[in-house]
């Protein structure tokens, strides 16, 4: 995340060459299987905390899809909690003393590093299967990484996937619980594409997901309302003036992605249909929607994977579950990332049988 210059460019090109569209497409059945496993657990538990469960789900997706390794439940918990500890060290005083946020983050990094070694060693000898890590290890081009660099890139890749997707999944749960008419409209879309009544792992193919246009708009609206990473960080390359204020060359600046995206008419309203072609504001200004950092060399290389996971999660959760908020208006914070302060307690149950019959009435 802190890499710059030629190192950043080389690592970015390596990940881009590994996280190709064909690789992501091959991961769809795995994504679906991981999501179904967690949804089944939520239904069994009945009462869950959306924040923590979203983090464990995102950890499972990141490790099984990006690393191509299935950790046991205890290891998934360790990785999820360690990554959370690392995130909590951001914007704290960089003092390496026992008990400090920095020391806890460094210790957590060691925990994750040892667990990552298992997936790297596994992928070295694995002959079949797809994952971004496997593709990186097989790279023999000019952007080939050393084993140390593979480990560093893998840790950064998993961290970003967990922290970004967990926040987005939690926001999806919140907004769909608040807007039942949106859930029902998505249910109708699934029904009309014959994806509601008959369900099998692997039925949400790339082509099928491309047809779920309303579900795509739901995900896009969630990322507009509450981008998982609420702020961007940039280095000023040349002195500039903004609204009469001079920003000197060399300064580090922070800007709010959330505030930038929540401007315009009815910006506080959750409205997936604002992304219909005739209403799409990005046709006028592409910077009105930048949850993945916008265009350029600092844009998120994992955008395709993250969006695919969120769209499949939306489809699977709607057709398999129903959930309600225990607190009708949970308190939220948006800096530096979006978070429900009460953990977002939810009551989750199995989707009602024959729900598709009511749709056709």
C-alpha positions as CSV (number, residue, x, y, z in Angstrom):
1,X,0.0,0.0,0.0
2,X,2.9,2.3,0.7
3,X,5.0,1.3,-2.3
4,X,5.7,3.9,-4.9
5,X,7.6,4.5,-8.1
6,X,9.0,1.6,-10.0
7,X,8.3,-0.9,-7.1
8,X,4.6,0.0,-7.1
9,X,4.4,-0.2,-10.9
10,X,6.0,-3.6,-11.0
11,X,3.9,-5.1,-8.2
12,X,0.8,-3.6,-9.7
13,X,1.5,-5.1,-13.2
14,X,2.2,-8.5,-11.6
15,X,-1.2,-8.5,-9.8
16,X,-3.0,-7.3,-12.9
17,X,-1.5,-10.1,-15.0
18,X,-2.6,-12.6,-12.4
19,X,-6.1,-11.2,-11.6
20,X,-7.3,-11.4,-15.2
21,X,-11.0,-11.8,-16.3
22,X,-10.6,-15.5,-17.1
23,X,-9.1,-16.2,-13.7
24,X,-11.9,-14.3,-11.9
25,X,-14.5,-16.1,-14.0
26,X,-13.1,-19.5,-13.0
27,X,-13.5,-18.4,-9.3
28,X,-17.3,-17.9,-9.5
29,X,-18.2,-21.4,-8.3
30,X,-15.8,-21.0,-5.3
31,X,-17.2,-17.6,-4.5
32,X,-20.7,-19.0,-4.6
33,X,-19.8,-22.0,-2.4
34,X,-18.1,-19.9,0.3
35,X,-21.0,-17.5,0.4
36,X,-23.6,-20.3,0.7
37,X,-21.6,-21.9,3.5
38,X,-21.7,-18.7,5.5
39,X,-25.3,-17.9,4.8
40,X,-26.3,-21.4,6.0
41,X,-24.4,-20.7,9.2
42,X,-26.1,-17.4,9.7
43,X,-29.6,-19.0,9.3
44,X,-28.6,-21.7,11.8
45,X,-27.4,-19.1,14.4
46,X,-30.5,-17.0,13.8
47,X,-29.0,-13.9,15.6
48,X,-25.7,-12.5,14.3
49,X,-23.6,-9.4,14.4
50,X,-23.4,-8.2,10.9
51,X,-20.0,-6.5,11.3
52,X,-18.1,-9.5,12.5
53,X,-19.8,-12.1,10.3
54,X,-19.2,-10.0,7.2
55,X,-15.5,-9.9,8.2
56,X,-15.3,-13.7,8.5
57,X,-17.1,-14.1,5.2
58,X,-14.8,-11.6,3.4
59,X,-11.8,-13.5,4.9
60,X,-13.1,-16.8,3.6
61,X,-13.5,-15.2,0.1
62,X,-10.1,-13.6,0.1
63,X,-8.2,-16.7,1.3
64,X,-10.0,-19.4,-0.8
65,X,-10.3,-17.3,-4.0
66,X,-7.2,-15.1,-4.0
67,X,-4.8,-17.5,-2.2
68,X,-6.5,-20.7,-3.3
69,X,-6.2,-22.2,0.2
70,X,-8.9,-23.4,2.6
71,X,-8.0,-22.5,6.2
72,X,-9.9,-24.0,9.1
73,X,-12.4,-21.9,11.1
74,X,-9.8,-21.1,13.8
75,X,-7.3,-19.8,11.2
76,X,-10.0,-17.8,9.4
77,X,-10.8,-16.2,12.7
78,X,-7.1,-15.4,13.4
79,X,-6.6,-13.8,10.0
80,X,-9.8,-11.7,10.3
81,X,-9.0,-10.5,13.8
82,X,-5.4,-9.8,12.9
83,X,-6.4,-7.7,9.9
84,X,-8.9,-5.8,12.0
85,X,-6.1,-5.0,14.5
86,X,-3.9,-3.8,11.7
87,X,-6.6,-1.5,10.5
88,X,-7.2,-0.1,13.9
89,X,-3.5,1.0,14.0
90,X,-4.2,3.5,11.2
91,X,-4.2,7.2,12.3
92,X,-2.6,6.3,15.7
93,X,0.7,7.6,17.1
94,X,3.6,5.5,15.6
95,X,5.1,4.5,18.9
96,X,6.6,0.9,19.1
97,X,6.0,0.2,22.8
98,X,4.4,-2.8,24.4
99,X,0.6,-2.5,24.2
100,X,0.7,0.3,21.6
101,X,-1.4,0.1,18.5
102,X,1.7,-0.1,16.3
103,X,3.2,-3.0,18.3
104,X,-0.2,-4.9,18.2
105,X,-0.3,-4.3,14.4
106,X,3.3,-5.6,14.0
107,X,2.4,-8.7,16.0
108,X,-0.7,-9.3,14.0
109,X,1.3,-9.0,10.8
110,X,3.5,-11.8,12.0
111,X,0.5,-14.0,12.7
112,X,-0.9,-13.4,9.2
113,X,2.6,-13.9,7.7
114,X,2.9,-17.4,9.2
115,X,-0.5,-18.4,7.9
116,X,0.2,-17.0,4.4
117,X,3.3,-19.3,4.3
118,X,1.0,-22.3,4.3
119,X,-0.9,-21.1,1.3
120,X,2.3,-20.2,-0.6
121,X,3.8,-23.6,0.0
122,X,0.6,-25.3,-1.0
123,X,0.3,-23.4,-4.3
124,X,4.0,-24.2,-5.2
125,X,3.1,-27.9,-5.5
126,X,-0.5,-27.7,-6.5
127,X,-1.0,-28.8,-10.1
128,X,-4.7,-27.9,-10.6
129,X,-7.1,-25.1,-9.6
130,X,-7.2,-21.4,-10.1
131,X,-6.2,-18.5,-7.8
132,X,-4.5,-15.2,-8.1
133,X,-1.7,-16.4,-5.9
134,X,-1.1,-19.4,-8.2
135,X,-1.0,-17.1,-11.2
136,X,1.5,-14.8,-9.5
137,X,3.8,-17.8,-8.7
138,X,3.6,-19.0,-12.3
139,X,4.5,-15.6,-13.7
140,X,7.8,-15.9,-15.5
141,X,7.7,-12.5,-17.3
142,X,9.5,-9.2,-16.6
143,X,7.3,-8.6,-13.6
144,X,8.2,-11.8,-11.8
145,X,8.3,-11.4,-8.0
146,X,10.7,-12.9,-5.5
147,X,9.2,-15.1,-2.8
148,X,9.5,-12.3,-0.3
149,X,7.6,-9.9,-2.7
150,X,4.9,-12.6,-3.3
151,X,4.3,-12.8,0.4
152,X,4.2,-9.0,0.8
153,X,1.8,-8.6,-2.2
154,X,-0.4,-11.4,-1.0
155,X,-0.7,-9.9,2.5
156,X,-1.6,-6.5,1.0
157,X,-4.0,-8.1,-1.4
158,X,-5.8,-10.1,1.3
159,X,-5.9,-7.1,3.7
160,X,-7.5,-4.9,1.1
161,X,-10.0,-7.6,0.1
162,X,-11.1,-8.3,3.7
163,X,-11.4,-4.7,4.9
164,X,-13.1,-3.5,1.7
165,X,-15.5,-6.4,1.1
166,X,-16.5,-6.8,4.8
167,X,-17.6,-3.2,5.0
168,X,-19.5,-3.4,1.7
169,X,-21.2,-6.7,2.7
170,X,-22.2,-5.1,6.0
171,X,-23.7,-2.1,4.3
172,X,-25.6,-4.3,1.8
173,X,-27.2,-6.1,4.8
174,X,-28.1,-2.8,6.4
175,X,-29.6,-1.1,3.3
176,X,-31.5,-4.2,2.1
177,X,-33.0,-4.6,5.5
178,X,-34.1,-1.0,5.4
179,X,-35.5,-1.1,1.9
180,X,-37.7,-4.2,1.4
181,X,-39.1,-3.0,-1.9
182,X,-35.5,-3.2,-3.3
183,X,-35.2,-6.8,-2.1
184,X,-38.5,-7.8,-3.6
185,X,-37.6,-6.1,-7.0
186,X,-34.3,-8.1,-7.0
187,X,-36.3,-11.2,-6.1
188,X,-38.4,-10.6,-9.2
189,X,-35.4,-10.3,-11.4
190,X,-34.0,-13.6,-10.1
191,X,-37.4,-15.3,-10.6
192,X,-37.7,-14.1,-14.2
193,X,-34.2,-15.5,-15.0
194,X,-35.1,-18.8,-13.4
195,X,-32.6,-18.3,-10.6
196,X,-35.0,-18.3,-7.7
197,X,-36.7,-21.7,-7.7
198,X,-33.9,-23.9,-8.9
199,X,-30.5,-23.4,-7.3
200,X,-27.2,-25.2,-7.7
201,X,-23.6,-24.2,-7.0
202,X,-22.3,-22.9,-10.3
203,X,-25.6,-21.6,-11.6
204,X,-24.5,-18.0,-11.2
205,X,-22.2,-17.9,-14.2
206,X,-20.6,-14.9,-15.7
207,X,-23.3,-14.7,-18.3
208,X,-26.1,-15.1,-15.8
209,X,-24.7,-12.4,-13.6
210,X,-24.4,-10.1,-16.5
211,X,-28.2,-10.4,-16.9
212,X,-28.9,-9.4,-13.3
213,X,-28.8,-5.7,-14.1
214,X,-30.9,-4.6,-11.0
215,X,-28.6,-6.5,-8.6
216,X,-25.7,-4.8,-10.3
217,X,-27.3,-1.4,-9.6
218,X,-27.9,-2.4,-6.0
219,X,-24.2,-3.1,-5.5
220,X,-23.2,0.1,-7.2
221,X,-25.6,2.2,-5.1
222,X,-24.2,0.6,-1.9
223,X,-20.7,1.5,-2.9
224,X,-21.9,5.1,-3.6
225,X,-23.7,5.5,-0.3
226,X,-21.0,4.1,1.9
227,X,-17.7,3.3,0.0
228,X,-15.8,0.7,2.1
229,X,-12.7,3.0,2.0
230,X,-14.1,6.4,2.7
231,X,-11.0,8.4,1.9
232,X,-8.2,8.7,-0.6
233,X,-4.6,9.6,0.0
234,X,-2.4,11.3,-2.5
235,X,1.0,13.0,-2.8
236,X,1.0,16.5,-4.4
237,X,3.2,16.4,-7.5
238,X,3.1,20.1,-8.2
239,X,1.8,23.2,-6.4
240,X,-1.8,23.9,-7.1
241,X,-4.6,26.2,-6.1
242,X,-8.1,25.0,-5.1
243,X,-10.8,27.6,-4.3
244,X,-8.2,30.2,-3.4
245,X,-6.1,27.8,-1.2
246,X,-2.6,26.9,-2.3
247,X,-1.6,23.2,-1.9
248,X,2.3,23.0,-2.0
249,X,4.2,20.4,-3.9
250,X,5.2,17.5,-1.7
251,X,2.3,17.7,0.7
252,X,0.3,14.6,1.5
253,X,-3.4,15.2,1.1
254,X,-6.6,13.3,2.2
255,X,-9.9,13.6,0.3
256,X,-13.3,12.1,1.1
257,X,-14.6,9.6,-1.4
258,X,-17.9,9.5,0.4
259,X,-18.5,13.2,0.3
260,X,-17.5,13.4,-3.3
261,X,-20.0,10.6,-4.2
262,X,-22.8,12.0,-2.1
263,X,-23.4,15.1,-4.0
264,X,-26.2,16.0,-6.4
265,X,-30.0,15.6,-6.3
266,X,-31.4,13.2,-3.7
267,X,-27.9,12.0,-2.8
268,X,-29.0,10.8,0.7
269,X,-31.7,8.5,-0.8
270,X,-30.9,4.8,-1.4
271,X,-31.9,4.5,-5.1
272,X,-30.4,1.7,-7.2
273,X,-32.3,3.1,-10.3
274,X,-30.1,6.2,-10.2
275,X,-27.7,4.0,-12.2
276,X,-30.1,3.4,-15.1
277,X,-28.4,4.6,-18.3
278,X,-30.4,7.8,-18.7
279,X,-29.7,8.8,-15.1
280,X,-26.1,7.8,-14.7
281,X,-24.2,10.9,-13.4
282,X,-20.8,9.4,-14.3
283,X,-21.6,10.1,-18.0
284,X,-21.2,13.8,-17.1
285,X,-18.4,13.5,-14.5
286,X,-16.5,10.2,-14.0
287,X,-15.3,11.4,-10.6
288,X,-18.8,11.3,-9.1
289,X,-18.3,7.6,-8.5
290,X,-14.8,6.5,-7.4
291,X,-15.2,3.8,-4.6
292,X,-12.1,2.0,-6.0
293,X,-10.0,5.1,-6.3
294,X,-11.0,6.4,-9.7
295,X,-8.9,6.1,-12.9
296,X,-5.1,6.1,-12.9
297,X,-2.2,4.1,-11.5
298,X,-3.6,4.1,-7.9
299,X,-7.0,2.6,-8.9
300,X,-7.8,-0.7,-7.1
301,X,-6.6,-3.8,-9.0
302,X,-9.1,-5.9,-7.2
303,X,-12.2,-4.1,-8.3
304,X,-13.4,-6.8,-10.7
305,X,-13.0,-9.5,-8.0
306,X,-14.7,-7.4,-5.2
307,X,-17.6,-6.4,-7.4
308,X,-18.2,-10.0,-8.5
309,X,-18.2,-11.2,-4.9
310,X,-20.6,-8.5,-3.9
311,X,-23.0,-9.2,-6.7
312,X,-23.0,-12.9,-6.1
313,X,-23.5,-12.3,-2.3
314,X,-26.5,-10.1,-3.1
315,X,-28.1,-12.7,-5.3
316,X,-27.4,-15.6,-2.9
317,X,-28.5,-13.7,0.2
318,X,-31.8,-12.6,-1.4
319,X,-32.8,-16.0,-2.7
320,X,-31.8,-18.0,0.4
321,X,-32.3,-15.7,3.4
322,X,-34.4,-13.0,5.0
323,X,-33.1,-10.7,7.7
324,X,-34.2,-7.9,9.9
325,X,-32.4,-5.2,12.0
326,X,-32.6,-5.6,15.7
327,X,-32.0,-1.8,16.0
328,X,-34.1,0.1,13.4
329,X,-31.6,3.0,13.1
330,X,-28.1,1.8,14.0
331,X,-25.5,4.5,14.7
332,X,-22.8,4.5,12.0
333,X,-19.3,6.0,11.6
334,X,-17.7,6.8,8.3
335,X,-14.1,7.7,9.1
336,X,-11.8,6.2,8.2
337,X,-14.0,3.3,7.1
338,X,-17.7,2.7,7.4
339,X,-18.7,0.8,10.6
340,X,-21.9,0.1,12.6
341,X,-21.1,1.1,16.1
342,X,-23.3,-1.5,17.7
343,X,-21.9,-4.3,15.4
344,X,-25.2,-4.4,13.4
345,X,-27.2,-7.1,15.2
346,X,-29.5,-9.0,12.8
347,X,-32.1,-11.7,12.9
348,X,-31.6,-14.1,10.0
349,X,-33.9,-16.8,8.8
350,X,-34.4,-19.0,5.8
351,X,-36.2,-17.4,2.9
352,X,-39.9,-18.2,2.9
353,X,-40.9,-21.2,0.8
354,X,-42.7,-20.5,-2.5
355,X,-41.8,-16.8,-2.3
356,X,-41.7,-16.8,-6.1
357,X,-45.5,-17.6,-6.2
358,X,-46.2,-14.3,-4.5
359,X,-44.2,-12.5,-7.1
360,X,-46.3,-13.7,-10.0
361,X,-49.6,-12.8,-8.3
